[in-house]
Amino acid sequence: MKRSLTHRLRKWKDSDNRKPLILKGARQVGKTWLLTDFGNQEFTKVHYINLEKEKRFHSIFKESLNPLTIISTLEIMLAVKIDTRNDFLIFDEIQECPEALTSLKYFNEELPFLAVGCAGSHMGIMLSMASFPIGKVDFLALYPLSFKEFLNAKHPDLIPFLKESSELKRIPEAVHNLLWEEFKNYYLVGGMPEAVETFINNGGNGYEAYEAVRSIHRKLIEGIQSDFAKHSGKWNATHIARIWEDIPHQISRVNNNSVSRFQFKGVIPNKSKFSQFEGPIDWLVNTGLAIPVYMVEQPAVPIKSRAKKNMVKLYLFDIGLMGTMSEIPIESILRQDYGSYKGYIAENYVAQELNSKGHQLFFWQGRTSEIEFLITAGDQIVPIEVKSGNRTRARSLEVYQKQYSPIISMVISSKRLSNTAGRLYLPLYNAGNAREIISSIISAPQHYLHIEESL
C-alpha cells in the first residue's frame, strides 16, 4: 500500500539538518511496515532491530551510549557491516529500552550522517524513565489510511478523478457515483492497514469480505484495550478504557443533528467533573486513539486561546473500528440507513481526515446553532458543516455567515462539487483535501468561479 507520508520521509532523508526520526502513531497503523518499506526503497541496506522481541540488544545501550560503540557491537551481533553513510538503522518498539531512546541524542550529535528511524508506542516513549532527547529528534505522525490511500490500494484508476475534484473540477456523475460506492466501503472498512488488506484480499466486496474485516477489527480493538494497562502510567487503565469505549456509545446523544459534547456523568462511577477526566482523555489523545474537538463561542484568531477545553467532542481515530464498536449492521452502512448513527459517522470521518492533515479542530456553538468544525487557513477561520446525506440545507451555517462573514464556508455532504454565494459544497470523499482547497480559494477566488451548479 502506498502511504502519503512517504514523501515526507524523503524530505527527512534529504534534509541537511536530519536528526534521528521517531514515527508516532496509534497501535497497528503501519509504522514498522512504512519504515521498512521506505528503507528498502531509499537506502543501500536496512538494519532492523525489534527491542521488544530481541531483549538481548538492550545490554548494548546499557553498557554504552557512544554511537560508534553501539554500531560496532551491533555489527558483531548481527554479523553484518553497517555503512553509516548509506544504510538505514531501524529501532522498533524503542520504548522497551529507555537507554536506546536516550542514545538518540548522541546519534544526533556524534553520528548525524547515519539515518536512524524509530517506531514504538507513543505513550510508552513519553513515559520512558530515561532522559528524553528533547530537541535531538525529528517527529512524524502516521494515521490510519485516508480515503485517498484506501482508494489507491483498491481502485487506483479513480485517483485521477479524485484529484480533479480536489482541483475544483466537475467530474462526471457516473464517476462521482463510483467514488461514492468506494467511499461507503471505506465507511465500513476504515483505514487500519490489516483491515484494508483483508478486505482487498477477500475480493473487495461481498458479505464474506465485510465479515472478515469485522473479525480483524475485533482483534485490533482487543489489542488496543490490552495496551491500556501496559502503558497507562499514572492514570487508571480502567478509566481510560471506559472513556474510550463510551465514545461510540455517545453517538446517540445528538443535538440539532450534530454530535453533542462528551458527557462525563455515568461514564466512570462517582466521577462527573472534567478535571477527573482530563488526564485519561489527554492519554487517549496523545496515543492517537481519540480526536478532540473543542468548543469556541467567539471564533477569532488565535482560535486555540478561545477554546474551552472542558467542552469537548471526542471522535475515534478510525471510522471502521467505530462502526464495529457501535455494532452497526453491515447492511445498514452499505444502505446508508442507520438512524442517528449516520450523522455521527460522517462527522467522525471528517474529523479523522482533517486530523490526519494536522488540523487542530474546534466547533462553534451559538444559542440555537452549531457548526461541526472550524479550521484555520492562514489568518482565516473556515466553518465546515457536515451533512451525511443529500439534504444540504445548512441553517446553522447561514446563522454563522450572517454573524461572522467568513471569506469561505464549506458544506461537506454526499452531493457533487458545487458552490454558491461564497459557500463551497464538497463531496465527503474529498474532505481530506479541505485545507488545500480552502487555501487555493482564499488566495485566488477565481479558481472556483467556473463551477456552474449552485444549490
GIMO-V30143 format. One record per residue. N is the residue number from 1. RES is the residue in one letter. PSI is psi as a letter, one per 30 degrees, with the letter a starting at -180 (* if undefined). OMEGA is omega as a letter, one per 20 degrees, with the letter a starting at -180 (NA if undefined). D_LAST is the distance of its C-alpha to the last C-alpha in Angstrom with 1 decimal. Layout:
N | RES | PSI | OMEGA | D_LAST
N | RES | PSI | OMEGA | D_LAST
//
This chain:
1 | M | k | r | 37.6
2 | K | k | r | 36.3
3 | R | k | a | 35.4
4 | S | f | a | 33.3
5 | L | f | a | 35.9
6 | T | e | a | 38.5
7 | H | e | r | 37.5
8 | R | e | r | 38.2
9 | L | e | r | 41.5
10 | R | e | r | 42.4
11 | K | e | r | 41.8
12 | W | e | a | 44.0
13 | K | e | a | 46.7
14 | D | f | a | 46.8
15 | S | k | r | 46.8
16 | D | f | a | 50.0
17 | N | h | a | 49.8
18 | R | k | r | 49.2
19 | K | l | r | 50.3
20 | P | k | a | 50.7
21 | L | k | r | 47.3
22 | I | j | r | 46.3
23 | L | j | a | 43.3
24 | K | l | r | 41.7
25 | G | l | r | 39.6
26 | A | l | r | 39.7
27 | R | k | r | 42.1
28 | Q | g | r | 41.7
29 | V | f | r | 38.7
30 | G | g | a | 40.8
31 | K | e | a | 42.6
32 | T | e | a | 46.0
33 | W | e | a | 44.6
34 | L | e | r | 42.5
35 | L | e | a | 45.5
36 | T | e | r | 47.8
37 | D | e | r | 45.6
38 | F | e | r | 44.9
39 | G | e | r | 48.6
40 | N | f | r | 49.6
41 | Q | e | a | 47.2
42 | E | f | a | 48.2
43 | F | l | r | 51.8
44 | T | e | a | 55.2
45 | K | k | r | 55.8
46 | V | k | r | 54.2
47 | H | j | a | 56.4
48 | Y | k | r | 54.9
49 | I | k | r | 56.4
50 | N | j | a | 55.2
51 | L | f | r | 56.8
52 | E | e | a | 56.1
53 | K | e | a | 57.7
54 | E | i | a | 60.4
55 | K | f | a | 62.1
56 | R | f | r | 65.0
57 | F | f | a | 63.0
58 | H | e | a | 62.9
59 | S | f | r | 66.5
60 | I | e | a | 65.7
61 | F | f | r | 63.5
62 | K | e | a | 65.8
63 | E | f | a | 68.8
64 | S | k | r | 67.2
65 | L | g | r | 64.0
66 | N | j | a | 65.2
67 | P | e | a | 62.7
68 | L | e | r | 65.5
69 | T | e | r | 67.4
70 | I | e | a | 64.4
71 | I | e | a | 63.7
72 | S | e | a | 67.4
73 | T | e | r | 67.6
74 | L | e | r | 64.4
75 | E | e | r | 65.9
76 | I | e | a | 68.9
77 | M | e | a | 67.1
78 | L | f | a | 64.6
79 | A | h | a | 67.3
80 | V | l | r | 65.1
81 | K | k | r | 64.9
82 | I | j | r | 61.9
83 | D | j | a | 61.0
84 | T | f | r | 59.7
85 | R | f | a | 58.1
86 | N | f | a | 56.4
87 | D | l | a | 55.8
88 | F | k | a | 53.2
89 | L | k | a | 54.6
90 | I | k | r | 52.4
91 | F | j | r | 53.3
92 | D | l | a | 51.4
93 | E | h | a | 51.4
94 | I | f | r | 52.9
95 | Q | f | a | 52.7
96 | E | f | r | 55.6
97 | C | j | a | 58.0
98 | P | e | a | 57.6
99 | E | e | r | 60.1
100 | A | e | r | 58.0
101 | L | e | r | 55.1
102 | T | e | a | 57.5
103 | S | f | a | 58.8
104 | L | e | r | 55.5
105 | K | e | a | 56.5
106 | Y | f | r | 59.6
107 | F | e | r | 57.8
108 | N | e | a | 55.6
109 | E | e | a | 58.6
110 | E | f | a | 61.3
111 | L | h | a | 59.6
112 | P | f | a | 56.2
113 | F | f | r | 56.3
114 | L | k | r | 56.1
115 | A | j | a | 52.5
116 | V | k | r | 52.3
117 | G | k | a | 49.3
118 | C | k | r | 49.2
119 | A | l | r | 47.2
120 | G | a | r | 47.8
121 | S | k | a | 46.6
122 | H | e | a | 44.9
123 | M | e | r | 46.3
124 | G | e | r | 49.6
125 | I | e | a | 49.7
126 | M | e | a | 48.9
127 | L | g | a | 51.6
128 | S | k | r | 54.2
129 | M | f | a | 57.5
130 | A | l | r | 58.1
131 | S | j | a | 57.3
132 | F | k | a | 53.8
133 | P | i | a | 53.6
134 | I | k | r | 51.3
135 | G | f | a | 50.3
136 | K | g | a | 52.0
137 | V | l | r | 49.3
138 | D | l | r | 45.8
139 | F | k | r | 43.0
140 | L | l | a | 40.0
141 | A | k | r | 37.8
142 | L | k | a | 36.9
143 | Y | l | r | 34.3
144 | P | l | r | 33.4
145 | L | k | r | 31.8
146 | S | l | r | 28.1
147 | F | e | r | 25.8
148 | K | e | r | 26.3
149 | E | e | r | 30.1
150 | F | e | a | 29.9
151 | L | e | a | 28.1
152 | N | f | r | 30.7
153 | A | e | a | 33.4
154 | K | e | a | 32.2
155 | H | i | a | 30.1
156 | P | f | a | 30.7
157 | D | f | r | 29.6
158 | L | f | a | 25.9
159 | I | e | r | 26.3
160 | P | e | r | 25.7
161 | F | e | r | 22.3
162 | L | e | r | 21.5
163 | K | e | r | 22.8
164 | E | e | r | 20.7
165 | S | e | r | 17.5
166 | S | f | r | 19.1
167 | E | g | r | 19.6
168 | L | h | r | 15.9
169 | K | k | r | 16.7
170 | R | k | r | 14.7
171 | I | l | a | 17.0
172 | P | k | a | 17.7
173 | E | e | r | 16.2
174 | A | e | r | 19.8
175 | V | e | r | 20.4
176 | H | e | a | 17.3
177 | N | e | r | 18.9
178 | L | e | r | 22.3
179 | L | e | a | 21.1
180 | W | e | r | 19.6
181 | E | e | r | 23.0
182 | E | e | r | 24.9
183 | F | e | r | 22.8
184 | K | e | r | 23.8
185 | N | e | r | 27.4
186 | Y | e | r | 27.0
187 | Y | e | a | 26.0
188 | L | e | a | 29.4
189 | V | e | a | 31.5
190 | G | a | a | 30.4
191 | G | g | r | 32.0
192 | M | k | a | 35.7
193 | P | e | a | 37.5
194 | E | e | r | 39.9
195 | A | e | r | 37.2
196 | V | e | r | 35.3
197 | E | e | r | 38.6
198 | T | e | a | 39.6
199 | F | e | a | 36.4
200 | I | e | a | 36.8
201 | N | f | r | 40.5
202 | N | g | r | 40.0
203 | G | f | r | 37.8
204 | G | g | r | 34.4
205 | N | l | r | 33.5
206 | G | l | a | 35.1
207 | Y | e | a | 36.5
208 | E | e | r | 39.5
209 | A | e | a | 37.6
210 | Y | e | r | 35.4
211 | E | e | r | 38.6
212 | A | e | r | 40.3
213 | V | e | r | 37.5
214 | R | e | r | 37.8
215 | S | e | r | 41.6
216 | I | e | r | 41.1
217 | H | e | a | 38.7
218 | R | e | r | 41.4
219 | K | e | r | 44.0
220 | L | e | r | 41.9
221 | I | e | r | 41.3
222 | E | e | r | 45.0
223 | G | e | r | 45.8
224 | I | e | a | 43.5
225 | Q | e | r | 45.2
226 | S | f | r | 48.6
227 | D | f | a | 47.8
228 | F | e | a | 47.3
229 | A | e | a | 51.1
230 | K | e | a | 52.0
231 | H | g | a | 49.9
232 | S | f | r | 49.2
233 | G | b | a | 51.9
234 | K | f | a | 52.7
235 | W | k | a | 49.8
236 | N | j | a | 50.3
237 | A | e | r | 49.0
238 | T | e | r | 48.5
239 | H | e | r | 46.3
240 | I | e | a | 44.1
241 | A | e | a | 43.9
242 | R | e | r | 43.0
243 | I | e | a | 40.1
244 | W | e | a | 38.8
245 | E | f | a | 39.1
246 | D | f | a | 37.4
247 | I | e | r | 34.2
248 | P | f | r | 32.6
249 | H | e | a | 34.4
250 | Q | g | r | 32.5
251 | I | f | r | 29.2
252 | S | f | a | 29.9
253 | R | i | a | 29.8
254 | V | k | a | 26.1
255 | N | j | a | 25.1
256 | N | h | r | 21.8
257 | N | g | r | 20.4
258 | S | l | r | 21.6
259 | V | k | r | 25.0
260 | S | l | r | 27.7
261 | R | l | r | 30.3
262 | F | k | a | 33.2
263 | Q | k | a | 35.8
264 | F | e | a | 39.3
265 | K | k | r | 41.4
266 | G | f | a | 42.7
267 | V | e | r | 42.0
268 | I | k | a | 45.4
269 | P | k | r | 48.3
270 | N | g | r | 49.4
271 | K | k | a | 46.8
272 | S | g | a | 43.8
273 | K | k | a | 43.6
274 | F | e | a | 41.4
275 | S | f | r | 44.6
276 | Q | f | a | 45.9
277 | F | f | a | 42.8
278 | E | e | a | 42.2
279 | G | e | r | 44.7
280 | P | e | r | 43.5
281 | I | e | r | 39.8
282 | D | e | r | 40.7
283 | W | e | a | 42.7
284 | L | e | r | 39.7
285 | V | e | a | 37.5
286 | N | f | r | 40.2
287 | T | f | r | 40.9
288 | G | g | a | 37.2
289 | L | f | r | 36.9
290 | A | k | r | 34.5
291 | I | j | a | 31.6
292 | P | k | r | 31.6
293 | V | j | a | 28.7
294 | Y | k | a | 30.1
295 | M | k | r | 28.9
296 | V | k | r | 28.6
297 | E | f | r | 28.3
298 | Q | j | a | 28.3
299 | P | j | r | 26.3
300 | A | l | r | 28.3
301 | V | k | i | 30.1
302 | P | k | a | 32.3
303 | I | e | a | 30.1
304 | K | e | a | 32.7
305 | S | f | a | 35.2
306 | R | f | a | 33.0
307 | A | k | r | 32.4
308 | K | j | a | 34.2
309 | K | f | a | 35.8
310 | N | f | r | 36.9
311 | M | j | a | 33.3
312 | V | k | r | 32.0
313 | K | k | r | 29.8
314 | L | k | r | 31.4
315 | Y | l | r | 29.8
316 | L | l | a | 31.8
317 | F | f | a | 32.2
318 | D | k | a | 31.4
319 | I | e | r | 28.9
320 | G | e | r | 31.3
321 | L | e | r | 34.1
322 | M | e | r | 32.0
323 | G | e | r | 31.2
324 | T | e | r | 34.9
325 | M | e | r | 36.1
326 | S | f | a | 33.8
327 | E | h | r | 35.2
328 | I | k | a | 31.8
329 | P | k | r | 32.7
330 | I | e | a | 31.9
331 | E | e | a | 30.5
332 | S | e | r | 28.1
333 | I | e | a | 26.6
334 | L | e | r | 26.3
335 | R | f | a | 24.7
336 | Q | h | a | 22.4
337 | D | i | a | 24.2
338 | Y | h | r | 26.0
339 | G | b | a | 25.0
340 | S | f | r | 24.9
341 | Y | f | a | 25.8
342 | K | e | r | 22.4
343 | G | e | a | 20.7
344 | Y | e | r | 23.8
345 | I | e | r | 24.1
346 | A | e | r | 20.6
347 | E | e | r | 21.6
348 | N | e | r | 25.0
349 | Y | e | a | 23.7
350 | V | e | r | 21.6
351 | A | e | a | 24.6
352 | Q | e | a | 26.9
353 | E | e | a | 24.9
354 | L | e | r | 24.7
355 | N | e | a | 28.3
356 | S | f | r | 29.6
357 | K | g | r | 28.4
358 | G | g | r | 30.4
359 | H | k | r | 27.9
360 | Q | k | a | 29.4
361 | L | k | r | 26.9
362 | F | l | r | 26.4
363 | F | l | a | 24.3
364 | W | k | r | 23.8
365 | Q | k | r | 24.7
366 | G | a | a | 24.7
367 | R | e | a | 26.2
368 | T | g | a | 23.6
369 | S | l | r | 20.9
370 | E | k | r | 20.9
371 | I | k | a | 19.2
372 | E | e | a | 20.4
373 | F | k | r | 21.2
374 | L | k | r | 22.1
375 | I | l | r | 23.4
376 | T | k | r | 25.1
377 | A | j | a | 24.7
378 | G | b | r | 27.7
379 | D | g | a | 27.9
380 | Q | k | r | 24.3
381 | I | k | a | 23.0
382 | V | k | r | 19.5
383 | P | k | r | 17.9
384 | I | j | r | 16.4
385 | E | k | a | 15.0
386 | V | k | r | 15.5
387 | K | k | a | 14.1
388 | S | f | a | 16.4
389 | G | a | a | 14.4
390 | N | f | r | 11.2
391 | R | j | a | 10.4
392 | T | g | r | 8.5
393 | R | j | a | 8.8
394 | A | i | a | 11.0
395 | R | e | r | 13.5
396 | S | e | r | 16.1
397 | L | e | r | 14.1
398 | E | e | r | 13.5
399 | V | e | a | 17.3
400 | Y | e | a | 18.1
401 | Q | e | r | 16.2
402 | K | e | a | 18.1
403 | Q | e | a | 21.3
404 | Y | f | r | 21.5
405 | S | h | r | 19.2
406 | P | l | r | 18.7
407 | I | e | r | 18.3
408 | I | k | r | 15.6
409 | S | l | a | 13.8
410 | M | k | r | 12.7
411 | V | k | r | 11.1
412 | I | k | a | 13.1
413 | S | a | r | 12.5
414 | S | f | a | 13.4
415 | K | l | r | 10.3
416 | R | l | r | 10.6
417 | L | k | r | 10.3
418 | S | l | r | 7.5
419 | N | l | r | 7.2
420 | T | k | r | 6.6
421 | A | h | r | 9.6
422 | G | g | a | 11.7
423 | R | k | a | 9.7
424 | L | k | r | 9.9
425 | Y | j | a | 8.6
426 | L | k | r | 12.0
427 | P | k | r | 13.6
428 | L | e | a | 16.4
429 | Y | f | r | 19.0
430 | N | g | a | 18.4
431 | A | e | a | 19.0
432 | G | f | r | 22.5
433 | N | g | a | 21.4
434 | A | e | a | 19.4
435 | R | e | a | 22.3
436 | E | e | r | 22.7
437 | I | e | a | 19.1
438 | I | e | a | 19.1
439 | S | e | a | 22.5
440 | S | e | r | 21.6
441 | I | e | a | 18.6
442 | I | e | a | 21.0
443 | S | f | a | 23.8
444 | A | i | a | 22.0
445 | P | f | a | 18.5
446 | Q | f | a | 18.7
447 | H | f | a | 18.5
448 | Y | g | a | 14.7
449 | L | f | a | 14.2
450 | H | f | r | 14.6
451 | I | j | a | 11.4
452 | E | e | a | 10.1
453 | E | k | r | 6.8
454 | S | l | a | 3.8
455 | L | * | NA | 0.0
//
